[in-house]
Amino acid sequence: MSWSLILDWSGTLMDDLIPVWKTTNRVLVRCGFPPKSLEQFRAEFELPVSRCYARWAPGWAADQLEQMFIEEYGPYRQEIAPLPGAREFLQRCRQEGWPVFIASTVDPHTYHSQMTRFALERYITRAYLGIVDKTRVIHDILEENELDRRRTVFVGDMEHDIDAGKAGGVRTCAVLSGYTSAERLRARQPDWICAHISELPEVLCGQDSPARP
């Protein structure tokens, strides 16, 4: 069966949890707030990120904090790398003829820098970047690319990714390789849960027919 994949970027294909955590703590300290332990960060982080900023740094505008984040992120960029199996997954999608779309909150500069650095451009059909609310943009992605909802999967490591897939009426897959715990993701009741995205092709190849009407 042919599938179309809509993928989150950070925590799904790219291993940037630690750099983002470190950068966020630098921003919090810079604003006069205490840093978060990694456990606290994973337990509390959510999308849209403005919700986190409102709790963690009250009184600061989200755009100010985002600008500080970009300024502080530089020293940690070299720590980022594709997650284990991510490249193999993209190669498999290309082999199967499954188009791959990116739907991410990541800013365009960071995304394109990483795409160039890791030579992944050839595997991506189209990228939607700097998204504030994926539950809204999902409809644009589906319509602009004429995707069949019955044969489309939204894959991500956060609750917001699963919510976006459900909002668009597509299948959903949660991966446990990123920012959110298994317990939080299971509570959203995705169609599938995979430890890493590399497990997904075998799951999809085992589907005889679309489950959604």
N, C-alpha and C positions, 0 to 999 in steps of 0.2 A: 504494500500500500504506500502511496505517496503521502508525505507529510510536509507541513510548513512549520518551522520552528521560530518562535519569538523568544529571544534570550535576554535575560538580565546580563549585566557585564561584571560588576564587582561582586565577588563571592560566588559567582556562577562559572565564569570562564577565567577570571583574573583573581589571583591571590593577593589581595591588598588590605586585608583586615587589620593586620598589625600596623602598617604605615598610616592607615586612616585613623586608627585608635590613637597612635602617638601624635598625629597632627591635631586631632580634636582636643587632646589634652593641652597642647601648646596654646591653642586658641582659648580654651577655658582659663588657663592660668593667666594668659595675657589680659583677659577681661576681669580678672580678680576672683575667679571661681575655682573650687578645688578640682583636681583631675579625677578621672574615673579609673578604677581598676578594670582590667580586661573583662572580668566577669560582670561587673556593673555595666560596662559598655554594651556587651552582647545582650544582657538582659533588658536594657532600656532603649537601645537604638531602634528607631523605626522610621518609616517613610510615610509621608513627605518629611524630610529632615527638619523642616521648620518646626515640627512638633517637638523634636528633641531640643532645638535651640530655645524654644519658649520655656521649657522646663529647666534646662541646664544653665542658661544664661539670660534670665529675665531682665528686661530693660534694654536689651541689645536687639537691633533690627537684624532680620535674617540675612539681608544682603550685605550688611557690614561683616557679619560673622563668616559668610561665604567668602568674601574678599580676603579676610584674614586667613581663612583655611587655605586658599590658593597660595598666599604668600608664604605660609609655613610648610607647605607640602613638599617643596623642592628637595630638601635633604633626604627625604625618604623614598623618592621615586625609584631609586636603584634597587630597593628591596622588593619591588613588585615583580611578579612573574606569573605566567599562566599556571592555573591549577593543574595538578596531575591528571592526565588524560584529556585535557581540554583540546589540545591540538589534534589528537587522534579522533576525538569526537567530531570536530569540524571536518576533518578529512573524510570521515565516514559519511557525514551528511552530504558532502560533495559527491562522493562515490554513489550514494543512493539517489542523487538528484533532488534532495530536499533543500529548498531555499531557506536561508538563515537570516533573520532580522534581529537587530539589537534594539532593545528598549531600555534606556538607562538614564539615571539622574546624573551620570558623570558629565563633566563639561567637555565640549568638543576638543579643546587643546589636549587635555589629558588622554582622551580616547584615541585621537589620531596619533599622538606620540607613542602610545603603547602599541597600537596597530602596526606602526612602522617599525618600532623596535623589535617586535616579535614576528614580523612578516605574516600577519594573519589576514591582510586585506582581501586576498583572493577568495576567502571562504565566506565573506559577508555580502549578502545581496543589497541590504540597505540598513542604515543605522539612524535611529531616532534618539537624540541626545539632549541632555539638559532638561529632562522631563521632570516636572513638579508633581504631577498626578497621573500615574499610569492608567488608572481606571477610566480616565477620559481619553487619553491618547490611543488606547487600544483600539477604539473604534476607527480612528483615522488610519491606523496601520492596516487594519483588516480591509477597509474600503479602498484605500489608495492602491493596495497591491492585489485586490480582488481575491482575497484568501477565502477558502472554504472553511468555515468555522468548525465543521465536523472533522476536518483533517488538519487542524492547527493546534499546536501545543505552546502554552506560555510556560517557560522554565525560569525559576528564580530561587533565591535563597532567603527571601524575606516574605512576610505576611502580605505586604503590599503587592508583591508579584502575583501571588495566588488570588488576591482580591481582584487584580486587574484582569487576569485570565477569566475568572468567573464573570466579571462585568461584561467581557466581550463575548461570552458564550462559547469559549473554546476549552479544550482539555488543559489541565494544569499538572505540572510536575515540580515538586519542591526538592531542592538539593541541600544536603546537610554540610556543604563545604564552606559555608560563609558566615554571615553575621547573626543568624537566628538559630535558636535551639530547636531540636527535633520536637519537643513538646509543643512549642508555640506554633510550629508549622503544621503538625498533625491536627491541631485544633481548628485549622482552616479547611481541613478535609480536601486536600488536593487529590487528583485522580491517582497520582503515583508519587512515591517518595524514593529518591535515590541518594546513596551516600555521596556519589560524585556523578557529574554529568556523563561520564564515559559509560555508565550503565544504561543510559536511556535508549540507545539504538536497539539493543536487544529487546527491551520492553516494547518499543514501537513495532518492531518487526514481528512480534508475537501477536499483534492485534489483527484479527481477521477482517473486522469491519468497524466503521465508526460507531461509537456508542451513543452519540448525540443525534437526535433527529434533525 
